[in-house]
């Protein structure tokens, strides 16, 4: 199903080796919370939830460059529209038990956050 016109939320966290275990714990909690609380239909629907994890490359354009020793956690969420993302943040602050832990953990690494971007091209 093509998702042109939907809203994508993406975060990339880069964590040092000593912070990976806490990231694993937080994202396990996050996935369970998302499954338990997020809408599956309607204008607040969460259409896609993906979490990926990979070693950070020294040069992302050169697979032979080796790794830095850091780990990257990548979250991609696609919502039917802005109401879903607004609901996500409201619920996170009100009922996700690890929200404050996430914010604390995020301060220990690097983060790139795209807090809602309109999808302009989408296949299948």
GUTIPA-665013 format. One record per residue (C-alpha): residue number from 1; residue in one letter; x, y negated, z. Coordinates in steps of 0.02 Angstrom, whole numbers, plus 50000, padded with zeros to 5 digits. Each point is the difference from the previous one (the first is absolute). Example, Ala and Ser with C-alpha at 12.3 -4.5 7.8 and 13.67 -1.06 7.14 Angstrom:
atom i 1 | aa a | u 50615 | v 50225 | w 50390 $
atom i 2 | aa s | u 50069 | v 49828 | w 49967 $
***
This chain:
atom i 1 | aa x | u 50000 | v 50000 | w 50000 $
atom i 2 | aa x | u 50074 | v 49834 | w 49949 $
atom i 3 | aa x | u 50007 | v 49870 | w 50138 $
atom i 4 | aa x | u 50014 | v 49837 | w 49902 $
atom i 5 | aa x | u 49921 | v 49860 | w 50101 $
atom i 6 | aa x | u 50020 | v 50089 | w 50167 $
atom i 7 | aa x | u 50111 | v 49936 | w 50141 $
atom i 8 | aa x | u 50169 | v 50077 | w 50042 $
atom i 9 | aa x | u 50091 | v 49983 | w 50165 $
atom i 10 | aa x | u 50182 | v 50054 | w 50007 $
atom i 11 | aa x | u 50131 | v 49998 | w 50137 $
atom i 12 | aa x | u 50179 | v 50060 | w 49990 $
atom i 13 | aa x | u 50089 | v 50023 | w 50167 $
atom i 14 | aa x | u 50186 | v 50030 | w 50003 $
atom i 15 | aa x | u 50052 | v 50084 | w 50162 $
atom i 16 | aa x | u 50170 | v 50043 | w 50069 $
atom i 17 | aa x | u 50030 | v 50183 | w 50045 $
atom i 18 | aa x | u 49965 | v 49970 | w 50185 $
atom i 19 | aa x | u 49826 | v 49932 | w 49959 $
atom i 20 | aa x | u 49940 | v 50136 | w 49881 $
atom i 21 | aa x | u 49924 | v 50115 | w 50132 $
atom i 22 | aa x | u 49893 | v 49858 | w 50067 $
atom i 23 | aa x | u 49947 | v 49957 | w 49822 $
atom i 24 | aa x | u 49949 | v 50182 | w 49972 $
atom i 25 | aa x | u 49898 | v 49997 | w 50161 $
atom i 26 | aa x | u 49916 | v 49834 | w 49961 $
atom i 27 | aa x | u 49953 | v 50048 | w 49822 $
atom i 28 | aa x | u 49930 | v 50168 | w 50056 $
atom i 29 | aa x | u 49889 | v 49902 | w 50119 $
atom i 30 | aa x | u 49959 | v 49875 | w 49861 $
atom i 31 | aa x | u 49946 | v 50135 | w 49877 $
atom i 32 | aa x | u 49886 | v 50082 | w 50129 $
atom i 33 | aa x | u 49925 | v 49831 | w 50048 $
atom i 34 | aa x | u 49971 | v 49953 | w 49817 $
atom i 35 | aa x | u 49913 | v 50165 | w 49966 $
atom i 36 | aa x | u 49891 | v 49981 | w 50154 $
atom i 37 | aa x | u 49948 | v 49819 | w 49976 $
atom i 38 | aa x | u 50005 | v 49941 | w 49820 $
atom i 39 | aa x | u 49853 | v 49991 | w 49881 $
atom i 40 | aa x | u 49992 | v 50123 | w 49856 $
atom i 41 | aa x | u 49864 | v 49911 | w 49900 $
atom i 42 | aa x | u 49937 | v 49824 | w 49971 $
atom i 43 | aa x | u 50089 | v 49833 | w 49992 $
atom i 44 | aa x | u 50112 | v 50046 | w 50148 $
atom i 45 | aa x | u 50053 | v 50167 | w 49926 $
atom i 46 | aa x | u 50179 | v 50059 | w 50016 $
atom i 47 | aa x | u 50032 | v 50080 | w 49830 $
atom i 48 | aa x | u 50182 | v 50052 | w 50022 $
atom i 49 | aa x | u 50113 | v 50024 | w 50151 $
atom i 50 | aa x | u 50178 | v 50057 | w 49969 $
atom i 51 | aa x | u 50150 | v 50000 | w 50115 $
atom i 52 | aa x | u 50168 | v 50048 | w 49927 $
atom i 53 | aa x | u 50171 | v 50011 | w 50080 $
atom i 54 | aa x | u 50171 | v 50001 | w 49918 $
atom i 55 | aa x | u 50183 | v 49963 | w 50036 $
atom i 56 | aa x | u 50044 | v 49822 | w 49951 $
atom i 57 | aa x | u 50115 | v 49998 | w 49848 $
atom i 58 | aa x | u 50154 | v 49889 | w 49993 $
atom i 59 | aa x | u 49948 | v 49954 | w 49822 $
atom i 60 | aa x | u 49819 | v 50049 | w 49962 $
atom i 61 | aa x | u 50037 | v 49992 | w 49813 $
atom i 62 | aa x | u 50143 | v 50127 | w 50015 $
atom i 63 | aa x | u 49948 | v 50168 | w 50073 $
atom i 64 | aa x | u 50185 | v 50047 | w 50019 $
atom i 65 | aa x | u 50040 | v 49848 | w 50110 $
atom i 66 | aa x | u 49966 | v 50092 | w 50163 $
atom i 67 | aa x | u 49896 | v 49948 | w 50148 $
atom i 68 | aa x | u 50021 | v 49867 | w 50134 $
atom i 69 | aa x | u 49953 | v 50108 | w 50148 $
atom i 70 | aa x | u 49834 | v 49908 | w 50018 $
atom i 71 | aa x | u 49828 | v 50072 | w 49964 $
atom i 72 | aa x | u 49859 | v 49913 | w 49907 $
atom i 73 | aa x | u 49818 | v 50028 | w 50044 $
atom i 74 | aa x | u 49881 | v 49944 | w 49862 $
atom i 75 | aa x | u 49814 | v 49977 | w 50029 $
atom i 76 | aa x | u 49882 | v 49971 | w 49856 $
atom i 77 | aa x | u 49816 | v 49973 | w 50031 $
atom i 78 | aa x | u 49870 | v 49956 | w 49869 $
atom i 79 | aa x | u 49833 | v 49927 | w 50052 $
atom i 80 | aa x | u 49844 | v 49971 | w 49898 $
atom i 81 | aa x | u 50020 | v 49815 | w 50038 $
atom i 82 | aa x | u 50048 | v 49869 | w 50129 $
atom i 83 | aa x | u 49867 | v 50055 | w 50125 $
atom i 84 | aa x | u 50091 | v 50166 | w 50023 $
atom i 85 | aa x | u 50167 | v 49919 | w 50038 $
atom i 86 | aa x | u 49919 | v 49875 | w 50118 $
atom i 87 | aa x | u 49914 | v 50145 | w 50089 $
atom i 88 | aa x | u 50168 | v 50091 | w 50010 $
atom i 89 | aa x | u 50084 | v 49856 | w 50093 $
atom i 90 | aa x | u 49850 | v 49974 | w 50114 $
atom i 91 | aa x | u 49996 | v 50183 | w 50048 $
atom i 92 | aa x | u 50188 | v 50010 | w 50022 $
atom i 93 | aa x | u 49998 | v 49861 | w 50129 $
atom i 94 | aa x | u 49845 | v 50068 | w 50087 $
atom i 95 | aa x | u 50016 | v 50189 | w 50003 $
atom i 96 | aa x | u 50167 | v 50070 | w 49939 $
atom i 97 | aa x | u 50094 | v 50051 | w 50156 $
atom i 98 | aa x | u 50170 | v 49980 | w 49915 $
atom i 99 | aa x | u 49975 | v 49829 | w 49920 $
atom i 100 | aa x | u 50110 | v 49910 | w 50126 $
atom i 101 | aa x | u 50129 | v 50140 | w 49989 $
atom i 102 | aa x | u 50003 | v 49978 | w 49810 $
atom i 103 | aa x | u 50032 | v 49814 | w 50017 $
atom i 104 | aa x | u 50140 | v 50029 | w 50124 $
atom i 105 | aa x | u 50078 | v 50136 | w 49890 $
atom i 106 | aa x | u 49989 | v 49888 | w 49846 $
atom i 107 | aa x | u 50106 | v 49868 | w 50087 $
atom i 108 | aa x | u 50145 | v 50125 | w 50007 $
atom i 109 | aa x | u 50019 | v 50017 | w 49811 $
atom i 110 | aa x | u 49965 | v 49915 | w 49835 $
atom i 111 | aa x | u 49826 | v 49985 | w 49927 $
atom i 112 | aa x | u 49924 | v 49950 | w 49835 $
atom i 113 | aa x | u 49814 | v 49973 | w 50014 $
atom i 114 | aa x | u 49877 | v 49967 | w 49860 $
atom i 115 | aa x | u 49838 | v 49964 | w 50092 $
atom i 116 | aa x | u 49879 | v 50027 | w 49857 $
atom i 117 | aa x | u 50037 | v 49987 | w 49815 $
atom i 118 | aa x | u 49875 | v 50017 | w 49859 $
atom i 119 | aa x | u 50037 | v 50151 | w 49891 $
atom i 120 | aa x | u 50020 | v 49939 | w 49822 $
atom i 121 | aa x | u 50047 | v 50164 | w 49913 $
atom i 122 | aa x | u 49949 | v 50175 | w 50049 $
atom i 123 | aa x | u 49997 | v 50167 | w 49911 $
atom i 124 | aa x | u 49889 | v 50148 | w 50025 $
***
